Amino acid sequence: MKPPLHLVYTAAVLLAVPGGAAEPDDGLPAESNSDPKAEIAELSARQYDTAAAREQAVIKAALADLDAVKRSPSPMTGWTAQLLLKAGRKEEGLAIVRNYIAERIKEAKGRIANLEKQKKAGTYKPLMLPNGLEWGEPHVNGFGLWSMINVYLRYHDQMDEQLKADFKWLFTSNTSWLGTTGNLSFLIPLNLYLTENTWDPALLPKDGRYGARGEGAVKMFQKRIDYTARRGSPEFASRPYMLYNIGTLLSFDNSFTDKELSRRAVMAYEMSIAHAAGTWLNGNWATPAGRSYPAYVTQAPGGCADMLWTYFGGKTPRLGGNTTAVFSVAESWRPHPLIVKAATDRSRAYVHRSRFDGERHFQTSFVNKTYALFSTAITHPPTGGRTSIWGQTYPYGVMFDQPDTSKASICWITVPCFDDQPLTNYTQGVSSRFCEYLQHRGSMLLVANNLTDPSRRPKVRDDIKGHKTFSTEGWYVLSYIPHGYQAVINDSKTTGRVFLDYGSVLIGISASQTFDWDPAAKVFSGKGGFNKNDSEFRIFGENAAVAMETALPSEFSGANPAERLAKFKAALLAKTRITLESVKSDAPPAPLGKPGQQATPSQVAKGIYIDRFGTRLEKTFQGPALIDGVPVDYASWPLVDNPWIHQDWEGNMRISDGITERIYDVTNWTITEQKVGATPKRK
């Protein structure tokens, strides 16, 4: 049986010349640079048109400085080791593994010694588990354990007895089997499941989340895989955590897992990558992201977006041995050509709709060749009360082509969860207690309600040293304006309007009241922004309505960006209008009983925006959303829909380019592929 083509290719690259250097005709340096940092920087500065070229660059960068990889605590070192072992470079691969395991053992024994020291001093306070058992020590990093158990399962036959013994001690001594967060609730039981099927389960402590030693984990795996296929991956588009939610699905390919479970896991992984494809734009991942810490985003992918770059291309990220791109190359799965087309065909504008991170969250991305506007709408329970958009995210707005990675490629607008110093994981987030969104193609409307509610004033947090809030008097609309615009018109003080030209997108921001934007002022949160010249503005008031409208620069002629932007401004002033009203609330009263909880106000904010095409967007806070007077049909909102991919909530997925179609049946767990209109053939 022949190995998959990409495995042959990967091995050929690694074995071509010492150190993994490439052949002279591949467009990469023929000889390894003596300065690893310079070589990695050079590889990261290049652009790669094919998947093969990207894989080659990932491998070269990962292996450019193996000593640094060997010292790294990143879980991705496990996949760098697998690249070497796969290619027959045994000693180099095992050296990485030995060092990683040795460091984790050192940390584990240090924690055990500290526990014994506390017990001897009488200062030890036991941490109890829900099953009544003591947690104990050591706690070993679950992300790192996952990477290492993968290496062990696939390459233990190449390991000496001492290394095998070290693996056994670390995994059977670990007590951290209780994952609680969204990603760890899957990853930690997976670690335990793989561990107890590798060594004697009797050696493991009885503190697993799914039974004494994880016996019930397989049922949870089945449920999670089914959920991922039908409703999408938890923490979807999370830059820190998507890998640990879906990459783990590839770890069921081993000698003891039921083959049907393994096959379904791979199918769910493929569907998850397809879910992301429609919002990929040359390195920008233009979709609302669940639990994706709000760092300022550049077009060069970061975090788990690196894995998508390996599959789909675009602006090259910072490469090296610690990127998720290494995972994509080391694993055997590759995207189907139909999925790649959905991620790369940007010849025309389209709307991508999706439904992740909760039953009442509805995402829209308008993807238009060189930019994408995106947001999440939210609906509320019919019995009243409030739902909340996760605070650990980057806010909604527009991502655009910005090849200069010293500049952010996102301009956003929100009512923040926090707006504070030092930067927290919730800055700036989206607080649905105060604002909601409505989007139609390239126009987006934000409605902010009850911003001056005295019961919800921002608070100085005692748990963060030196914590400061921008204001403790009330909330406000906050917008982040990245440096890099080619032209700007600032009419914030006179008409409440701002116009920006970034070369790849024109942006018009219109507010229901005037405000003060000083482009020279520093960003309050986030240590001054991504770039020292970034800026921001705030719109104060009890209520507010703010619209963001976008266009391609090619839609407006001009001898230079300033002339082009002036014509864009003229079009918006002639045709657009934004108004703010106070209307009677249709929402039932919120249940009382919790400290500080307020009843639903009898009057709420309503925003109306008419865009340059004459489309009327109307949004009442916690109330109706209308486009040209027609209510938005959230009840039938799909899990994913764009010109190539469609999947209803809990339905089957269809991917098609108009010639070939691929059907993912989530009831029978089959994949069929056929010419459009032909008889299905099961894969």
PyMOL commands that set and color helices and strands:
alter all, ss='L'
color gray80, all
select helices_A, chain A and resi 5-15+18-20+24-26+36-45+51-63+66-71+77-86+90-121+142-158+161-173+184-196+201-203+217-231+242-252+259-277+305-312+324-330+337-344+454-456+526-528+553-555+561-575+634-636
alter helices_A, ss='H'
color red, helices_A
select strands_A, chain A and resi 280-281+284-285+350-354+361-367+371-378+396-400+410-414+420-421+435-440+443-448+468-469+477-481+487-491+497-501+506-511+535-539+544-551+577-584+603-610+616-620+625-627+630-631+640-641+645-647+653-656+660-665+670-675+681-682
alter strands_A, ss='S'
color yellow, strands_A
deselect
rebuild
show_as cartoon
